[in-house]
């Protein structure tokens, strides 16, 4: 079996064991839906501007949280250590874990997007860019969740550590406020945030307009973040998984 085949097998096992559980599915769908409904009821004329940010936030929290739950649970039960003893490379294990977490985030985001389109009339003028943003965002955030959770022992430790960067990202990444309206001292932090560029790609996909005048700029930065996360996750797993 090839490395891709082994990764897909790991991913399938995780989906069947963890991600298909009713509480996780319910949480993944209800949390962003309720938040989007609250925004819509507050400002029915301006909810479209916030919708891409809510979808990006769904990816960030859904992927990092689910990846952390799975990895820390398997560290505690010894499942991850047994995987490392199998004839499977650390990168293959990371790929399998990231694929399952990314699939969860993409699935919940697509359901949210379909609800926004059908029920609230959200436009989708560039569906290809929108889907690419979902894939890059889900992949990057899943890998970040894996990297953080590998270095700790308990779920609450992983969540606490991730909240140190997740919540600041919400306020500097254009989720609730367009980049053009941000103070000048905040914009440098926004430009180095992976969430910023995912949200901007989602805005390109929904309305065809965003802060960046060309779609390749956030696309290139998102691809770099994804590539760096891929390069870092494997060595981190090999070093910290058994600690």
C-alpha positions as CSV (number, residue, x, y, z in Angstrom):
1,X,0.0,0.0,0.0
2,X,1.3,3.5,-0.9
3,X,1.8,6.3,1.5
4,X,-1.3,8.0,0.1
5,X,-3.3,4.8,0.6
6,X,-2.1,4.5,4.2
7,X,-3.0,8.2,4.9
8,X,-6.5,7.6,3.5
9,X,-6.9,4.6,5.7
10,X,-5.9,6.6,8.8
11,X,-8.3,9.3,7.7
12,X,-11.2,6.9,7.2
13,X,-10.5,5.4,10.6
14,X,-10.6,8.8,12.3
15,X,-13.8,9.9,10.5
16,X,-15.6,6.7,11.5
17,X,-14.3,6.8,15.1
18,X,-14.5,10.5,15.9
19,X,-16.0,12.9,13.3
20,X,-19.3,11.0,12.6
21,X,-20.4,11.2,16.2
22,X,-23.7,13.2,16.6
23,X,-22.3,15.7,19.2
24,X,-19.4,16.8,16.9
25,X,-21.7,17.0,13.8
26,X,-24.3,19.0,15.7
27,X,-21.7,21.4,17.2
28,X,-20.0,21.9,13.8
29,X,-23.3,22.9,12.2
30,X,-25.1,24.7,14.9
31,X,-22.4,27.0,16.2
32,X,-21.7,28.9,12.9
33,X,-25.4,28.8,11.9
34,X,-26.6,30.4,15.1
35,X,-23.8,33.1,14.9
36,X,-24.7,33.8,11.2
37,X,-28.4,34.1,12.1
38,X,-27.6,36.5,14.9
39,X,-25.6,38.7,12.5
40,X,-28.5,38.5,9.9
41,X,-31.1,39.5,12.4
42,X,-29.0,42.4,13.6
43,X,-28.1,43.8,10.1
44,X,-30.1,42.3,7.3
45,X,-28.5,44.7,4.8
46,X,-24.9,44.0,5.8
47,X,-24.7,40.3,6.6
48,X,-23.2,39.5,3.2
49,X,-20.0,41.4,4.2
50,X,-19.7,39.3,7.4
51,X,-20.6,35.9,5.9
52,X,-17.1,35.1,4.5
53,X,-15.6,35.9,7.9
54,X,-18.0,33.6,9.6
55,X,-17.2,30.8,7.2
56,X,-13.5,31.4,7.7
57,X,-14.0,31.3,11.5
58,X,-15.9,28.0,11.1
59,X,-12.8,26.6,9.4
60,X,-10.4,27.9,12.0
61,X,-12.3,26.7,15.1
62,X,-13.7,23.5,13.6
63,X,-10.4,22.2,12.2
64,X,-8.1,23.2,15.0
65,X,-10.5,21.9,17.7
66,X,-11.3,18.6,16.1
67,X,-7.7,17.9,15.2
68,X,-6.7,18.6,18.8
69,X,-9.4,16.4,20.3
70,X,-8.3,13.4,18.1
71,X,-4.6,13.8,18.6
72,X,-4.6,14.3,22.3
73,X,-7.1,11.5,22.8
74,X,-4.9,9.1,20.8
75,X,-1.8,10.2,22.7
76,X,-3.5,9.4,26.0
77,X,-4.7,6.0,24.9
78,X,-1.5,5.0,23.1
79,X,-3.0,4.8,19.7
80,X,-0.7,7.4,18.2
81,X,2.3,5.6,19.6
82,X,1.2,2.4,18.0
83,X,0.8,4.2,14.7
84,X,4.4,5.4,15.0
85,X,5.6,1.8,15.5
86,X,3.8,0.7,12.4
87,X,5.6,0.8,9.0
88,X,4.1,4.3,8.4
89,X,6.1,7.6,8.2
90,X,5.3,10.5,10.4
91,X,4.3,12.6,7.4
92,X,1.8,9.9,6.4
93,X,0.3,9.9,9.8
94,X,0.0,13.7,9.7
95,X,-1.5,13.6,6.3
96,X,-4.1,11.1,7.4
97,X,-5.0,13.1,10.5
98,X,-5.1,16.4,8.5
99,X,-7.3,14.9,5.8
100,X,-10.0,13.8,8.2
101,X,-10.0,17.1,10.1
102,X,-10.0,19.1,6.9
103,X,-12.9,17.0,5.5
104,X,-14.9,17.8,8.7
105,X,-14.2,21.5,8.4
106,X,-15.0,21.6,4.6
107,X,-18.2,19.6,5.1
108,X,-19.5,21.9,7.9
109,X,-18.5,25.0,5.9
110,X,-20.3,23.7,2.8
111,X,-23.5,23.0,4.7
112,X,-23.3,26.6,6.2
113,X,-22.6,28.0,2.7
114,X,-25.5,26.2,1.1
115,X,-27.8,27.4,3.9
116,X,-26.7,31.0,3.3
117,X,-27.2,30.7,-0.4
118,X,-30.6,29.0,-0.2
119,X,-32.1,30.8,2.8
120,X,-30.5,34.2,2.8
121,X,-29.5,34.7,-0.9
122,X,-25.8,34.9,-0.5
123,X,-24.1,35.2,-3.9
124,X,-21.3,33.0,-5.1
125,X,-19.8,34.6,-8.2
126,X,-16.5,32.7,-8.2
127,X,-17.2,29.2,-6.9
128,X,-13.7,27.9,-7.9
129,X,-12.0,30.5,-5.8
130,X,-14.4,29.8,-2.9
131,X,-13.7,26.1,-3.0
132,X,-10.0,26.7,-3.2
133,X,-10.2,28.9,-0.1
134,X,-12.0,26.2,1.8
135,X,-9.4,23.6,0.9
136,X,-6.4,25.7,1.7
137,X,-7.9,27.0,4.9
138,X,-9.1,23.6,6.1
139,X,-5.7,22.1,5.4
140,X,-3.7,24.8,7.1
141,X,-5.9,25.0,10.2
142,X,-6.0,21.2,10.5
143,X,-2.2,21.1,10.4
144,X,-1.9,23.9,13.0
145,X,-4.3,22.1,15.3
146,X,-2.2,18.9,14.9
147,X,1.1,20.8,15.6
148,X,-0.2,22.4,18.8
149,X,-1.9,19.3,20.1
150,X,1.1,17.1,19.6
151,X,3.1,19.2,22.0
152,X,0.7,18.8,24.9
153,X,-0.9,15.9,26.8
154,X,-4.5,17.0,27.4
155,X,-7.3,18.4,25.3
156,X,-7.8,21.4,27.7
157,X,-4.1,22.2,27.3
158,X,-4.3,22.2,23.5
159,X,-7.5,24.4,23.6
160,X,-5.9,26.8,26.0
161,X,-2.7,27.1,23.9
162,X,-4.6,27.5,20.6
163,X,-6.9,30.2,22.1
164,X,-3.8,32.3,22.5
165,X,-3.6,32.7,18.8
166,X,-7.2,31.9,17.6
167,X,-9.0,34.7,19.4
168,X,-6.5,37.4,18.4
169,X,-6.7,36.2,14.8
170,X,-10.4,36.9,14.9
171,X,-9.9,40.6,15.6
172,X,-7.0,41.2,13.2
173,X,-8.0,39.1,10.2
174,X,-11.0,41.0,8.8
175,X,-13.5,38.5,10.1
176,X,-15.9,41.1,11.5
177,X,-14.3,44.3,10.2
178,X,-13.0,44.9,6.6
179,X,-9.2,45.4,6.4
180,X,-9.7,48.9,4.9
181,X,-11.4,50.1,8.1
182,X,-8.7,48.8,10.4
183,X,-6.2,51.1,12.1
184,X,-2.9,51.3,10.3
185,X,-1.0,49.7,13.2
186,X,-3.2,46.6,13.1
187,X,-2.8,46.0,9.3
188,X,0.8,44.6,9.5
189,X,-0.5,41.9,11.9
190,X,-3.5,41.2,9.6
191,X,-1.2,40.7,6.7
192,X,0.8,37.9,8.4
193,X,-2.4,36.1,9.6
194,X,-3.3,33.0,7.7
195,X,-7.0,33.6,8.5
196,X,-6.9,37.0,6.8
197,X,-6.0,35.6,3.4
198,X,-8.5,32.7,3.6
199,X,-11.3,35.2,4.4
200,X,-10.2,37.4,1.6
201,X,-10.3,34.5,-0.8
202,X,-13.8,33.6,0.5
203,X,-14.8,37.3,-0.2
204,X,-13.5,37.0,-3.7
205,X,-15.6,33.8,-4.1
206,X,-18.8,35.3,-2.8
207,X,-18.8,38.9,-4.1
208,X,-15.8,39.1,-6.5
209,X,-14.3,41.9,-4.5
210,X,-11.9,42.0,-1.6
211,X,-9.2,44.2,0.0
212,X,-6.6,42.9,-2.3
213,X,-7.0,43.9,-5.9
214,X,-5.7,40.6,-7.3
215,X,-6.8,37.2,-6.3
216,X,-3.3,35.7,-6.6
217,X,-2.0,37.7,-3.6
218,X,-4.1,36.0,-0.9
219,X,-3.9,32.8,-2.8
220,X,-0.1,32.8,-2.9
221,X,0.1,33.6,0.8
222,X,-2.4,30.9,1.8
223,X,-0.5,28.4,-0.3
224,X,2.8,29.4,1.5
225,X,1.1,29.0,5.0
226,X,-0.2,25.6,3.9
227,X,3.3,24.4,2.6
228,X,5.0,25.6,5.8
229,X,2.5,23.8,8.0
230,X,3.0,20.6,6.0
231,X,6.8,20.9,6.3
232,X,6.7,21.5,10.1
233,X,4.0,19.0,11.2
234,X,5.9,15.8,10.3
235,X,9.0,16.6,12.3
236,X,7.0,17.9,15.2
237,X,5.0,14.6,15.3
238,X,8.2,12.5,15.3
239,X,9.7,14.5,18.1
240,X,6.8,15.1,20.5
241,X,4.3,12.3,19.9
242,X,5.6,9.9,22.5
243,X,6.2,12.6,25.2
